[in-house]
Amino acid sequence: TVFFANRASNFIIGGGGAVDGGGTKWNNDDSRGHFLVFYSCADATVQDLSVKNSAGWTMNPKYSERLVFQRLRIEGDPKGDNHHNTDGFDPFACRDVAILDNYYSAGDDCVAVKSGDDPNTACTWASENIRINNLTCAASHGLTIGSEVSGGIRNVTFSNVHISNSGPSVRIKSKCGRGASVSDILYENITAES
């Protein structure tokens, strides 16, 4: 993991630079970490960065609230060898999240909203009040709810999204033992091309 924050609040990560996640050396290695993980954080913003070559999920906040991810450019391996499980934005059991004005091209889920149990507190968290707006998803699996949804997911809006070079553009998925209620999901002004 390149960036990790635990129980932090009121902070910004940004500055207009570029960061290489070193994903090439982790290809096909199950021990690879995610690029950014927030755990039980609040009132945080990640903005104005270019992220390349993440080893795993790129932006992965967990059990956090009041987050903004804006003006980010997320790309896969610069040699063109995108890796499996290099999602762009994976809010897991988070609430009040804004994902705004971003670009993703790294070969897996552009956005995957997830929820579930917090192993440290034995509490089940829903993901709720998540807004995704003005997003470009190139070379991706598009917009996903799941597959982990055991805490429930509600009130998610995807708007003004362009998806290209994608398999399924919109998916709501789960596996046995990972499911719960999914409600109030809105898709508006979504364009997709293969």
N, C-alpha and C positions, 0 to 999 in steps of 0.2 A: 504494500500500500504506500502510495506516494504522500498523500495527505490523510491524516487521521485526527479527529477531534472527538473527545469524550466529555459529555456534560458541559460543553462550552456554550456561551451565549454572546450575542451582540458583537459579531465579528464579520469581516469581509475578507475574501480571498480574491485577488484580482491584480490588475496592473498592466495588461496588454502584452504580456510575454507569451512564450511557447514552452511547453513542457513535454518531454518524451517519456512515456511510461515504461520503456524498455521491454515491450511485450514480445518482441521477436525471440528473445532467449527463453521465454516461458511457454512458447508454443507447445500445445498438447501436454502440459504439465498441470495436473489437478491441484497442486499446491500454490499456484499463482494467486496473487492478491488483486484486489480491486484498486482502481486508481485513487478515488477519494471516498472515504467512509466517515460519515458523521454518526455518532451514537448518542442518543438522548441530548441533542443540541437544540437550541432555539435562537430565533432572530439572527439568522446567518445569510449572507449573500456570497455567491460565487459568480464572478463576472469578468468579461473582457480577457479571456484566455483562449489560447489555442492548445488543444491536447492531442497528442499523436501517439499511436502505438500503445494503447493501454493493454495490460496483460489480461485483465478481466473486466467486469462491469466498470464503467467509467465514473459516473456520479451515483453514489449509493448511500443516501442518507437512511438511517434506521431509527425508528421511535423518536422522531424529531418533529419540530413544528415551526411554522412561520419562517419558511426558507424561500430564497429567490435564486434561480439559476438563469443568468441572462447574458446574451451576446457571447456565447461560447461556440467554438468551432472544434468538433471532435472528429478525428480522422484515424483510420486504421494504419497498418504498417505502411511506411512510405514506399516500400518496394511493391506495394499492391497486394500483399499476402495477408488479407484480413483473417482474423482468428475467430474461432468459435467462442461464444459467450462473452463477447465484448460489447454488451449493451451500452447505450448512451446514458440514459437517465432511468434509474431504478429506485424510485422512492418506495421504501419498505416500511409499512405501518407508520406513515407520516400524515400530518394534517397541515392545512394552510400552506400549500406549496405552489409557487409560480415558476413555470419553465417558459421563458420568453425570449424570442428573437435569437434562436440557436440554429446551428447547422450540424448534422451528423452524417458521417459516411464511414462506417467501420464494420459492416457486414452482419450485424445481429439486430436485436430489437432496438429501434430508435428510442422508444419509451416503453417501459414495462412497469406498470403500477402493481405493487405487491402488498400483502399484509400477512400478519401472523403473530405467533407467540414470542414474547420477549423471554429468553431463557434465564435472564438474570433476575426477573421479578415475577415470573409465572403469570403475567398479565397478557391478555390478548388485545392487540391494538388493531383498529381499523385504519385504512387509508381513506382520508376524506378531505374534501375541499381542495382539490388539486386542479390547477388551471394550466393548460398547455396552449400557447398562442404564438403564431408566426414562427413555425418550425419547418425546416427543410430536412427531409430524410432521404438521403441518396444511398444506394447500395445497402439496404437494410431490410429487416423483417417488418418494418412499419410500426404501428401503434398497438400495444398489447396490454390487456388486463390479465394478470396472472403470470406464471401458473400458480404461485403461492397466493391464496386468497382466504386462508383460514380465519383471519380476523375480520373479514368483510371489507368491501370497497364501496364507497358512495360519494356522490357529488363530484364527478370528474368531468371536465370539459376539455375537449380537443377542438381547437378552432384555428383556421387559416394555416393548414398543414399541406405541404406538397411532398408527395412520396414518389420516388422513382427507383427503377431497378430493384423492385421488391417482389417477394413471393406474395403471401397474403398481406394486404395492406392494413387490415384491422382485424384483431383477434381478441376474443375473450376465452380464456382457457384455464383448465385446472386438471388435476389428477385426483384420484381417490385419496381421501384423507387430507387434501389441501383446500377443499372447497368451503364456501360460506356464501352469504348474501352479497350480491353485486347489484347496485341500484343507482338510478339517476346518473347515467353515463350519457353525455351529449357529444355528438360528433357534428361539427358544422364547418362548411366550406373546406372540405377535404378533397384534394385532387390527387389522383394516382395514375401512374403509367408504368408499364413493364419495360 
